Structure formats: C-alpha cells, structure tokens
Amino acid sequence: MNTAEIKSNLHRLVVETDDINILNKIETFFLQLKTKNIDWWDILSVHEKKTIEKGIKQLDNGEGIPHNIVREKVENLLTN
C-alpha cells in the first residue's frame, strides 16, 4: 500500500465515524507520533488503564489462564 492509499483509507475511516472518543484518540495519537516518541500507555483512557491494572492484579492473584491452555482452546475452535 502506498502513501496515497494509506491517506485515503485513513481519511475514509475518520469521515465515516461520528464517535468523538475515537476521533479524540486518533488525534491524540497522531499528534504524539508527530512530536515525540510515545509510550502507548500515555494515550490510553483512564478506564483502559484501570482495566489493564485490574487484569494485572488478577494475574498476580493466580486468576489467569495459562497461554498454552488458551492456544489449545483457540486451536479447537478453529479446527472444529
């Protein structure tokens, strides 16, 4: 995909949404990319950060599912 195609696709996606949250995130992300090296954490909403932190706490408490178990389940879903 060339630069013109990417710009066209981005323009189409922006024009097709009226979701202010999506537009705000896109604007923030784009501006940060243009001005500095960004840390993805910096562009997350407070809700997204809290959700990630909750997940980390659950993993720390042994409430997670091991990667190999998840892969087996996905593989079974995809092959059956």
mmCIF file as gemmi writes it, N, C-alpha and C atoms, coordinates in Angstrom:
data_model
loop_
_atom_site.group_PDB
_atom_site.id
_atom_site.type_symbol
_atom_site.label_atom_id
_atom_site.label_alt_id
_atom_site.label_comp_id
_atom_site.label_asym_id
_atom_site.label_entity_id
_atom_site.label_seq_id
_atom_site.pdbx_PDB_ins_code
_atom_site.Cartn_x
_atom_site.Cartn_y
_atom_site.Cartn_z
_atom_site.occupancy
_atom_site.B_iso_or_equiv
_atom_site.pdbx_formal_charge
_atom_site.auth_seq_id
_atom_site.auth_asym_id
_atom_site.pdbx_PDB_model_num
ATOM 1 N N . MET Axp A 1 ? 0.858 -1.174 0 1 0 ? 1 A 1
ATOM 2 C CA . MET Axp A 1 ? 0 0 0 1 0 ? 1 A 1
ATOM 3 C C . MET Axp A 1 ? 0.903 1.235 0 1 0 ? 1 A 1
ATOM 4 N N . ASN Axp A 2 ? 0.607 2.171 -0.876 1 0 ? 2 A 1
ATOM 5 C CA . ASN Axp A 2 ? 1.438 3.37 -0.949 1 0 ? 2 A 1
ATOM 6 C C . ASN Axp A 2 ? 0.87 4.48 -0.056 1 0 ? 2 A 1
ATOM 7 N N . THR Axp A 3 ? 1.6 5.569 0.02 1 0 ? 3 A 1
ATOM 8 C CA . THR Axp A 3 ? 1.231 6.677 0.902 1 0 ? 3 A 1
ATOM 9 C C . THR Axp A 3 ? -0.148 7.234 0.575 1 0 ? 3 A 1
ATOM 10 N N . ALA Axp A 4 ? -0.438 7.411 -0.701 1 0 ? 4 A 1
ATOM 11 C CA . ALA Axp A 4 ? -1.737 7.967 -1.104 1 0 ? 4 A 1
ATOM 12 C C . ALA Axp A 4 ? -2.885 7.05 -0.683 1 0 ? 4 A 1
ATOM 13 N N . GLU Axp A 5 ? -2.693 5.744 -0.822 1 0 ? 5 A 1
ATOM 14 C CA . GLU Axp A 5 ? -3.738 4.785 -0.43 1 0 ? 5 A 1
ATOM 15 C C . GLU Axp A 5 ? -3.956 4.799 1.079 1 0 ? 5 A 1
ATOM 16 N N . ILE Axp A 6 ? -2.878 4.87 1.83 1 0 ? 6 A 1
ATOM 17 C CA . ILE Axp A 6 ? -2.996 4.919 3.291 1 0 ? 6 A 1
ATOM 18 C C . ILE Axp A 6 ? -3.728 6.18 3.708 1 0 ? 6 A 1
ATOM 19 N N . LYS Axp A 7 ? -3.359 7.319 3.139 1 0 ? 7 A 1
ATOM 20 C CA . LYS Axp A 7 ? -4.038 8.578 3.468 1 0 ? 7 A 1
ATOM 21 C C . LYS Axp A 7 ? -5.519 8.503 3.125 1 0 ? 7 A 1
ATOM 22 N N . SER Axp A 8 ? -5.823 7.928 1.991 1 0 ? 8 A 1
ATOM 23 C CA . SER Axp A 8 ? -7.218 7.794 1.568 1 0 ? 8 A 1
ATOM 24 C C . SER Axp A 8 ? -8.005 6.916 2.543 1 0 ? 8 A 1
ATOM 25 N N . ASN Axp A 9 ? -7.408 5.796 2.94 1 0 ? 9 A 1
ATOM 26 C CA . ASN Axp A 9 ? -8.071 4.901 3.895 1 0 ? 9 A 1
ATOM 27 C C . ASN Axp A 9 ? -8.281 5.587 5.241 1 0 ? 9 A 1
ATOM 28 N N . LEU Axp A 10 ? -7.261 6.29 5.723 1 0 ? 10 A 1
ATOM 29 C CA . LEU Axp A 10 ? -7.392 7 6.993 1 0 ? 10 A 1
ATOM 30 C C . LEU Axp A 10 ? -8.477 8.072 6.91 1 0 ? 10 A 1
ATOM 31 N N . HIS Axp A 11 ? -8.486 8.8 5.819 1 0 ? 11 A 1
ATOM 32 C CA . HIS Axp A 11 ? -9.496 9.844 5.626 1 0 ? 11 A 1
ATOM 33 C C . HIS Axp A 11 ? -10.895 9.235 5.632 1 0 ? 11 A 1
ATOM 34 N N . ARG Axp A 12 ? -11.068 8.132 4.903 1 0 ? 12 A 1
ATOM 35 C CA . ARG Axp A 12 ? -12.372 7.462 4.852 1 0 ? 12 A 1
ATOM 36 C C . ARG Axp A 12 ? -12.816 7.025 6.244 1 0 ? 12 A 1
ATOM 37 N N . LEU Axp A 13 ? -11.906 6.425 7.007 1 0 ? 13 A 1
ATOM 38 C CA . LEU Axp A 13 ? -12.248 5.953 8.351 1 0 ? 13 A 1
ATOM 39 C C . LEU Axp A 13 ? -12.664 7.105 9.266 1 0 ? 13 A 1
ATOM 40 N N . VAL Axp A 14 ? -11.95 8.214 9.178 1 0 ? 14 A 1
ATOM 41 C CA . VAL Axp A 14 ? -12.268 9.378 10.005 1 0 ? 14 A 1
ATOM 42 C C . VAL Axp A 14 ? -13.621 9.957 9.609 1 0 ? 14 A 1
ATOM 43 N N . VAL Axp A 15 ? -13.85 10.086 8.324 1 0 ? 15 A 1
ATOM 44 C CA . VAL Axp A 15 ? -15.099 10.674 7.841 1 0 ? 15 A 1
ATOM 45 C C . VAL Axp A 15 ? -16.299 9.803 8.199 1 0 ? 15 A 1
ATOM 46 N N . GLU Axp A 16 ? -16.111 8.507 8.221 1 0 ? 16 A 1
ATOM 47 C CA . GLU Axp A 16 ? -17.224 7.581 8.462 1 0 ? 16 A 1
ATOM 48 C C . GLU Axp A 16 ? -17.615 7.449 9.924 1 0 ? 16 A 1
ATOM 49 N N . THR Axp A 17 ? -16.859 8.014 10.854 1 0 ? 17 A 1
ATOM 50 C CA . THR Axp A 17 ? -17.222 7.882 12.262 1 0 ? 17 A 1
ATOM 51 C C . THR Axp A 17 ? -17.652 9.219 12.841 1 0 ? 17 A 1
ATOM 52 N N . ASP Axp A 18 ? -18.642 9.135 13.717 1 0 ? 18 A 1
ATOM 53 C CA . ASP Axp A 18 ? -19.074 10.301 14.483 1 0 ? 18 A 1
ATOM 54 C C . ASP Axp A 18 ? -18.769 10.107 15.969 1 0 ? 18 A 1
ATOM 55 N N . ASP Axp A 19 ? -18.043 9.035 16.279 1 0 ? 19 A 1
ATOM 56 C CA . ASP Axp A 19 ? -17.712 8.725 17.671 1 0 ? 19 A 1
ATOM 57 C C . ASP Axp A 19 ? -16.6 9.663 18.143 1 0 ? 19 A 1
ATOM 58 N N . ILE Axp A 20 ? -16.952 10.588 19.025 1 0 ? 20 A 1
ATOM 59 C CA . ILE Axp A 20 ? -16 11.6 19.497 1 0 ? 20 A 1
ATOM 60 C C . ILE Axp A 20 ? -14.82 10.97 20.237 1 0 ? 20 A 1
ATOM 61 N N . ASN Axp A 21 ? -15.057 9.857 20.937 1 0 ? 21 A 1
ATOM 62 C CA . ASN Axp A 21 ? -13.967 9.193 21.658 1 0 ? 21 A 1
ATOM 63 C C . ASN Axp A 21 ? -12.922 8.645 20.691 1 0 ? 21 A 1
ATOM 64 N N . ILE Axp A 22 ? -13.373 8.035 19.614 1 0 ? 22 A 1
ATOM 65 C CA . ILE Axp A 22 ? -12.442 7.513 18.615 1 0 ? 22 A 1
ATOM 66 C C . ILE Axp A 22 ? -11.671 8.661 17.98 1 0 ? 22 A 1
ATOM 67 N N . LEU Axp A 23 ? -12.378 9.708 17.604 1 0 ? 23 A 1
ATOM 68 C CA . LEU Axp A 23 ? -11.719 10.845 16.955 1 0 ? 23 A 1
ATOM 69 C C . LEU Axp A 23 ? -10.7 11.502 17.88 1 0 ? 23 A 1
ATOM 70 N N . ASN Axp A 24 ? -11.039 11.638 19.164 1 0 ? 24 A 1
ATOM 71 C CA . ASN Axp A 24 ? -10.091 12.213 20.13 1 0 ? 24 A 1
ATOM 72 C C . ASN Axp A 24 ? -8.845 11.354 20.259 1 0 ? 24 A 1
ATOM 73 N N . LYS Axp A 25 ? -9.024 10.032 20.313 1 0 ? 25 A 1
ATOM 74 C CA . LYS Axp A 25 ? -7.875 9.141 20.44 1 0 ? 25 A 1
ATOM 75 C C . LYS Axp A 25 ? -6.99 9.199 19.204 1 0 ? 25 A 1
ATOM 76 N N . ILE Axp A 26 ? -7.615 9.23 18.037 1 0 ? 26 A 1
ATOM 77 C CA . ILE Axp A 26 ? -6.844 9.306 16.796 1 0 ? 26 A 1
ATOM 78 C C . ILE Axp A 26 ? -6.043 10.6 16.762 1 0 ? 26 A 1
ATOM 79 N N . GLU Axp A 27 ? -6.689 11.702 17.115 1 0 ? 27 A 1
ATOM 80 C CA . GLU Axp A 27 ? -5.997 12.994 17.105 1 0 ? 27 A 1
ATOM 81 C C . GLU Axp A 27 ? -4.819 12.992 18.081 1 0 ? 27 A 1
ATOM 82 N N . THR Axp A 28 ? -5.055 12.525 19.299 1 0 ? 28 A 1
ATOM 83 C CA . THR Axp A 28 ? -4.001 12.479 20.312 1 0 ? 28 A 1
ATOM 84 C C . THR Axp A 28 ? -2.846 11.603 19.852 1 0 ? 28 A 1
ATOM 85 N N . PHE Axp A 29 ? -3.176 10.436 19.354 1 0 ? 29 A 1
ATOM 86 C CA . PHE Axp A 29 ? -2.153 9.504 18.904 1 0 ? 29 A 1
ATOM 87 C C . PHE Axp A 29 ? -1.337 10.1 17.762 1 0 ? 29 A 1
ATOM 88 N N . PHE Axp A 30 ? -1.997 10.67 16.796 1 0 ? 30 A 1
ATOM 89 C CA . PHE Axp A 30 ? -1.307 11.255 15.641 1 0 ? 30 A 1
ATOM 90 C C . PHE Axp A 30 ? -0.391 12.401 16.068 1 0 ? 30 A 1
ATOM 91 N N . LEU Axp A 31 ? -0.892 13.287 16.913 1 0 ? 31 A 1
ATOM 92 C CA . LEU Axp A 31 ? -0.078 14.414 17.377 1 0 ? 31 A 1
ATOM 93 C C . LEU Axp A 31 ? 1.133 13.941 18.163 1 0 ? 31 A 1
ATOM 94 N N . GLN Axp A 32 ? 0.94 12.935 18.988 1 0 ? 32 A 1
ATOM 95 C CA . GLN Axp A 32 ? 2.065 12.416 19.76 1 0 ? 32 A 1
ATOM 96 C C . GLN Axp A 32 ? 3.094 11.757 18.855 1 0 ? 32 A 1
ATOM 97 N N . LEU Axp A 33 ? 2.628 11.04 17.855 1 0 ? 33 A 1
ATOM 98 C CA . LEU Axp A 33 ? 3.564 10.412 16.923 1 0 ? 33 A 1
ATOM 99 C C . LEU Axp A 33 ? 4.398 11.449 16.19 1 0 ? 33 A 1
ATOM 100 N N . LYS Axp A 34 ? 3.778 12.565 15.853 1 0 ? 34 A 1
ATOM 101 C CA . LYS Axp A 34 ? 4.485 13.604 15.112 1 0 ? 34 A 1
ATOM 102 C C . LYS Axp A 34 ? 5.463 14.392 15.979 1 0 ? 34 A 1
ATOM 103 N N . THR Axp A 35 ? 5.228 14.435 17.292 1 0 ? 35 A 1
ATOM 104 C CA . THR Axp A 35 ? 6.029 15.312 18.134 1 0 ? 35 A 1
ATOM 105 C C . THR Axp A 35 ? 7.078 14.61 18.982 1 0 ? 35 A 1
ATOM 106 N N . LYS Axp A 36 ? 6.914 13.329 19.241 1 0 ? 36 A 1
ATOM 107 C CA . LYS Axp A 36 ? 7.875 12.644 20.108 1 0 ? 36 A 1
ATOM 108 C C . LYS Axp A 36 ? 7.712 11.145 20.01 1 0 ? 36 A 1
ATOM 109 N N . ASN Axp A 37 ? 8.612 10.456 20.648 1 0 ? 37 A 1
ATOM 110 C CA . ASN Axp A 37 ? 8.438 9.015 20.81 1 0 ? 37 A 1
ATOM 111 C C . ASN Axp A 37 ? 7.391 8.819 21.893 1 0 ? 37 A 1
ATOM 112 N N . ILE Axp A 38 ? 6.336 8.095 21.54 1 0 ? 38 A 1
ATOM 113 C CA . ILE Axp A 38 ? 5.251 7.953 22.504 1 0 ? 38 A 1
ATOM 114 C C . ILE Axp A 38 ? 5.311 6.61 23.207 1 0 ? 38 A 1
ATOM 115 N N . ASP Axp A 39 ? 4.789 6.606 24.384 1 0 ? 39 A 1
ATOM 116 C CA . ASP Axp A 39 ? 4.569 5.388 25.133 1 0 ? 39 A 1
ATOM 117 C C . ASP Axp A 39 ? 3.078 5.099 25.003 1 0 ? 39 A 1
ATOM 118 N N . TRP Axp A 40 ? 2.716 3.92 24.54 1 0 ? 40 A 1
ATOM 119 C CA . TRP Axp A 40 ? 1.306 3.611 24.304 1 0 ? 40 A 1
ATOM 120 C C . TRP Axp A 40 ? 0.467 3.836 25.559 1 0 ? 40 A 1
ATOM 121 N N . TRP Axp A 41 ? 1.054 3.695 26.719 1 0 ? 41 A 1
ATOM 122 C CA . TRP Axp A 41 ? 0.331 3.896 27.974 1 0 ? 41 A 1
ATOM 123 C C . TRP Axp A 41 ? -0.211 5.33 28.069 1 0 ? 41 A 1
ATOM 124 N N . ASP Axp A 42 ? 0.538 6.273 27.528 1 0 ? 42 A 1
ATOM 125 C CA . ASP Axp A 42 ? 0.162 7.677 27.615 1 0 ? 42 A 1
ATOM 126 C C . ASP Axp A 42 ? -1.103 8.022 26.834 1 0 ? 42 A 1
ATOM 127 N N . ILE Axp A 43 ? -1.472 7.21 25.858 1 0 ? 43 A 1
ATOM 128 C CA . ILE Axp A 43 ? -2.644 7.544 25.059 1 0 ? 43 A 1
ATOM 129 C C . ILE Axp A 43 ? -3.891 6.764 25.473 1 0 ? 43 A 1
ATOM 130 N N . LEU Axp A 44 ? -3.751 5.922 26.498 1 0 ? 44 A 1
ATOM 131 C CA . LEU Axp A 44 ? -4.912 5.174 26.982 1 0 ? 44 A 1
ATOM 132 C C . LEU Axp A 44 ? -5.793 6.058 27.854 1 0 ? 44 A 1
ATOM 133 N N . SER Axp A 45 ? -7.099 5.751 27.829 1 0 ? 45 A 1
ATOM 134 C CA . SER Axp A 45 ? -8.021 6.464 28.707 1 0 ? 45 A 1
ATOM 135 C C . SER Axp A 45 ? -7.844 5.942 30.132 1 0 ? 45 A 1
ATOM 136 N N . VAL Axp A 46 ? -8.392 6.676 31.09 1 0 ? 46 A 1
ATOM 137 C CA . VAL Axp A 46 ? -8.336 6.249 32.494 1 0 ? 46 A 1
ATOM 138 C C . VAL Axp A 46 ? -9.012 4.882 32.64 1 0 ? 46 A 1
ATOM 139 N N . HIS Axp A 47 ? -10.142 4.701 31.955 1 0 ? 47 A 1
ATOM 140 C CA . HIS Axp A 47 ? -10.865 3.422 32.021 1 0 ? 47 A 1
ATOM 141 C C . HIS Axp A 47 ? -9.999 2.278 31.484 1 0 ? 47 A 1
ATOM 142 N N . GLU Axp A 48 ? -9.33 2.5 30.359 1 0 ? 48 A 1
ATOM 143 C CA . GLU Axp A 48 ? -8.479 1.464 29.784 1 0 ? 48 A 1
ATOM 144 C C . GLU Axp A 48 ? -7.324 1.119 30.723 1 0 ? 48 A 1
ATOM 145 N N . LYS Axp A 49 ? -6.726 2.134 31.342 1 0 ? 49 A 1
ATOM 146 C CA . LYS Axp A 49 ? -5.63 1.885 32.284 1 0 ? 49 A 1
ATOM 147 C C . LYS Axp A 49 ? -6.112 1.092 33.487 1 0 ? 49 A 1
ATOM 148 N N . LYS Axp A 50 ? -7.283 1.451 34.022 1 0 ? 50 A 1
ATOM 149 C CA . LYS Axp A 50 ? -7.829 0.724 35.178 1 0 ? 50 A 1
ATOM 150 C C . LYS Axp A 50 ? -8.131 -0.728 34.816 1 0 ? 50 A 1
ATOM 151 N N . THR Axp A 51 ? -8.634 -0.951 33.602 1 0 ? 51 A 1
ATOM 152 C CA . THR Axp A 51 ? -8.935 -2.308 33.166 1 0 ? 51 A 1
ATOM 153 C C . THR Axp A 51 ? -7.664 -3.143 33.067 1 0 ? 51 A 1
ATOM 154 N N . ILE Axp A 52 ? -6.606 -2.561 32.522 1 0 ? 52 A 1
ATOM 155 C CA . ILE Axp A 52 ? -5.323 -3.267 32.423 1 0 ? 52 A 1
ATOM 156 C C . ILE Axp A 52 ? -4.771 -3.553 33.812 1 0 ? 52 A 1
ATOM 157 N N . GLU Axp A 53 ? -4.825 -2.574 34.691 1 0 ? 53 A 1
ATOM 158 C CA . GLU Axp A 53 ? -4.322 -2.768 36.054 1 0 ? 53 A 1
ATOM 159 C C . GLU Axp A 53 ? -5.113 -3.843 36.779 1 0 ? 53 A 1
ATOM 160 N N . LYS Axp A 54 ? -6.421 -3.889 36.552 1 0 ? 54 A 1
ATOM 161 C CA . LYS Axp A 54 ? -7.257 -4.943 37.15 1 0 ? 54 A 1
ATOM 162 C C . LYS Axp A 54 ? -6.814 -6.312 36.643 1 0 ? 54 A 1
ATOM 163 N N . GLY Axp A 55 ? -6.55 -6.411 35.343 1 0 ? 55 A 1
ATOM 164 C CA . GLY Axp A 55 ? -6.089 -7.674 34.763 1 0 ? 55 A 1
ATOM 165 C C . GLY Axp A 55 ? -4.75 -8.114 35.334 1 0 ? 55 A 1
ATOM 166 N N . ILE Axp A 56 ? -3.853 -7.173 35.533 1 0 ? 56 A 1
ATOM 167 C CA . ILE Axp A 56 ? -2.547 -7.494 36.115 1 0 ? 56 A 1
ATOM 168 C C . ILE Axp A 56 ? -2.721 -8.019 37.539 1 0 ? 56 A 1
ATOM 169 N N . LYS Axp A 57 ? -3.602 -7.376 38.309 1 0 ? 57 A 1
ATOM 170 C CA . LYS Axp A 57 ? -3.858 -7.843 39.679 1 0 ? 57 A 1
ATOM 171 C C . LYS Axp A 57 ? -4.44 -9.253 39.67 1 0 ? 57 A 1
ATOM 172 N N . GLN Axp A 58 ? -5.343 -9.516 38.725 1 0 ? 58 A 1
ATOM 173 C CA . GLN Axp A 58 ? -5.924 -10.858 38.628 1 0 ? 58 A 1
ATOM 174 C C . GLN Axp A 58 ? -4.841 -11.892 38.318 1 0 ? 58 A 1
ATOM 175 N N . LEU Axp A 59 ? -3.93 -11.548 37.406 1 0 ? 59 A 1
ATOM 176 C CA . LEU Axp A 59 ? -2.841 -12.465 37.087 1 0 ? 59 A 1
ATOM 177 C C . LEU Axp A 59 ? -1.939 -12.681 38.291 1 0 ? 59 A 1
ATOM 178 N N . ASP Axp A 60 ? -1.646 -11.602 39.028 1 0 ? 60 A 1
ATOM 179 C CA . ASP Axp A 60 ? -0.818 -11.707 40.228 1 0 ? 60 A 1
ATOM 180 C C . ASP Axp A 60 ? -1.468 -12.607 41.277 1 0 ? 60 A 1
ATOM 181 N N . ASN Axp A 61 ? -2.81 -12.662 41.266 1 0 ? 61 A 1
ATOM 182 C CA . ASN Axp A 61 ? -3.552 -13.493 42.221 1 0 ? 61 A 1
ATOM 183 C C . ASN Axp A 61 ? -3.794 -14.903 41.69 1 0 ? 61 A 1
ATOM 184 N N . GLY Axp A 62 ? -3.172 -15.251 40.567 1 0 ? 62 A 1
ATOM 185 C CA . GLY Axp A 62 ? -3.322 -16.588 40.008 1 0 ? 62 A 1
ATOM 186 C C . GLY Axp A 62 ? -4.652 -16.82 39.313 1 0 ? 62 A 1
ATOM 187 N N . GLU Axp A 63 ? -5.33 -15.772 38.929 1 0 ? 63 A 1
ATOM 188 C CA . GLU Axp A 63 ? -6.65 -15.913 38.314 1 0 ? 63 A 1
ATOM 189 C C . GLU Axp A 63 ? -6.604 -15.983 36.787 1 0 ? 63 A 1
ATOM 190 N N . GLY Axp A 64 ? -5.412 -16.004 36.22 1 0 ? 64 A 1
ATOM 191 C CA . GLY Axp A 64 ? -5.284 -16.034 34.769 1 0 ? 64 A 1
ATOM 192 C C . GLY Axp A 64 ? -5.371 -17.445 34.213 1 0 ? 64 A 1
ATOM 193 N N . ILE Axp A 65 ? -5.449 -17.532 32.9 1 0 ? 65 A 1
ATOM 194 C CA . ILE Axp A 65 ? -5.438 -18.81 32.2 1 0 ? 65 A 1
ATOM 195 C C . ILE Axp A 65 ? -4.106 -18.912 31.472 1 0 ? 65 A 1
ATOM 196 N N . PRO Axp A 66 ? -3.37 -19.997 31.671 1 0 ? 66 A 1
ATOM 197 C CA . PRO Axp A 66 ? -2.069 -20.156 31.027 1 0 ? 66 A 1
ATOM 198 C C . PRO Axp A 66 ? -2.178 -20.069 29.502 1 0 ? 66 A 1
ATOM 199 N N . HIS Axp A 67 ? -1.156 -19.512 28.89 1 0 ? 67 A 1
ATOM 200 C CA . HIS Axp A 67 ? -1.115 -19.288 27.447 1 0 ? 67 A 1
ATOM 201 C C . HIS Axp A 67 ? -1.372 -20.575 26.661 1 0 ? 67 A 1
ATOM 202 N N . ASN Axp A 68 ? -0.745 -21.669 27.078 1 0 ? 68 A 1
ATOM 203 C CA . ASN Axp A 68 ? -0.9 -22.921 26.331 1 0 ? 68 A 1
ATOM 204 C C . ASN Axp A 68 ? -2.346 -23.421 26.354 1 0 ? 68 A 1
ATOM 205 N N . ILE Axp A 69 ? -3.067 -23.186 27.434 1 0 ? 69 A 1
ATOM 206 C CA . ILE Axp A 69 ? -4.481 -23.592 27.522 1 0 ? 69 A 1
ATOM 207 C C . ILE Axp A 69 ? -5.319 -22.749 26.552 1 0 ? 69 A 1
ATOM 208 N N . VAL Axp A 70 ? -5.067 -21.461 26.527 1 0 ? 70 A 1
ATOM 209 C CA . VAL Axp A 70 ? -5.799 -20.574 25.616 1 0 ? 70 A 1
ATOM 210 C C . VAL Axp A 70 ? -5.52 -20.973 24.174 1 0 ? 70 A 1
ATOM 211 N N . ARG Axp A 71 ? -4.262 -21.247 23.859 1 0 ? 71 A 1
ATOM 212 C CA . ARG Axp A 71 ? -3.917 -21.647 22.48 1 0 ? 71 A 1
ATOM 213 C C . ARG Axp A 71 ? -4.64 -22.933 22.097 1 0 ? 71 A 1
ATOM 214 N N . GLU Axp A 72 ? -4.722 -23.892 23.018 1 0 ? 72 A 1
ATOM 215 C CA . GLU Axp A 72 ? -5.429 -25.149 22.737 1 0 ? 72 A 1
ATOM 216 C C . GLU Axp A 72 ? -6.904 -24.875 22.451 1 0 ? 72 A 1
ATOM 217 N N . LYS Axp A 73 ? -7.526 -24.019 23.266 1 0 ? 73 A 1
ATOM 218 C CA . LYS Axp A 73 ? -8.941 -23.697 23.062 1 0 ? 73 A 1
ATOM 219 C C . LYS Axp A 73 ? -9.167 -23.016 21.721 1 0 ? 73 A 1
ATOM 220 N N . VAL Axp A 74 ? -8.302 -22.085 21.374 1 0 ? 74 A 1
ATOM 221 C CA . VAL Axp A 74 ? -8.424 -21.39 20.09 1 0 ? 74 A 1
ATOM 222 C C . VAL Axp A 74 ? -8.238 -22.373 18.945 1 0 ? 74 A 1
ATOM 223 N N . GLU Axp A 75 ? -7.244 -23.221 19.054 1 0 ? 75 A 1
ATOM 224 C CA . GLU Axp A 75 ? -6.991 -24.21 18.022 1 0 ? 75 A 1
ATOM 225 C C . GLU Axp A 75 ? -8.193 -25.118 17.824 1 0 ? 75 A 1
ATOM 226 N N . ASN Axp A 76 ? -8.812 -25.545 18.935 1 0 ? 76 A 1
ATOM 227 C CA . ASN Axp A 76 ? -10.001 -26.394 18.854 1 0 ? 76 A 1
ATOM 228 C C . ASN Axp A 76 ? -11.159 -25.653 18.199 1 0 ? 76 A 1
ATOM 229 N N . LEU Axp A 77 ? -11.317 -24.379 18.516 1 0 ? 77 A 1
ATOM 230 C CA . LEU Axp A 77 ? -12.391 -23.59 17.909 1 0 ? 77 A 1
ATOM 231 C C . LEU Axp A 77 ? -12.177 -23.439 16.408 1 0 ? 77 A 1
ATOM 232 N N . LEU Axp A 78 ? -10.932 -23.249 16.003 1 0 ? 78 A 1
ATOM 233 C CA . LEU Axp A 78 ? -10.633 -23.025 14.601 1 0 ? 78 A 1
ATOM 234 C C . LEU Axp A 78 ? -10.673 -24.288 13.753 1 0 ? 78 A 1
ATOM 235 N N . THR Axp A 79 ? -10.457 -25.436 14.369 1 0 ? 79 A 1
ATOM 236 C CA . THR Axp A 79 ? -10.411 -26.684 13.6 1 0 ? 79 A 1
ATOM 237 C C . THR Axp A 79 ? -11.707 -27.465 13.667 1 0 ? 79 A 1
ATOM 238 N N . ASN Axp A 80 ? -12.601 -27.102 14.541 1 0 ? 80 A 1
ATOM 239 C CA . ASN Axp A 80 ? -13.875 -27.846 14.661 1 0 ? 80 A 1
ATOM 240 C C . ASN Axp A 80 ? -15.038 -27.074 14.133 1 0 ? 80 A 1
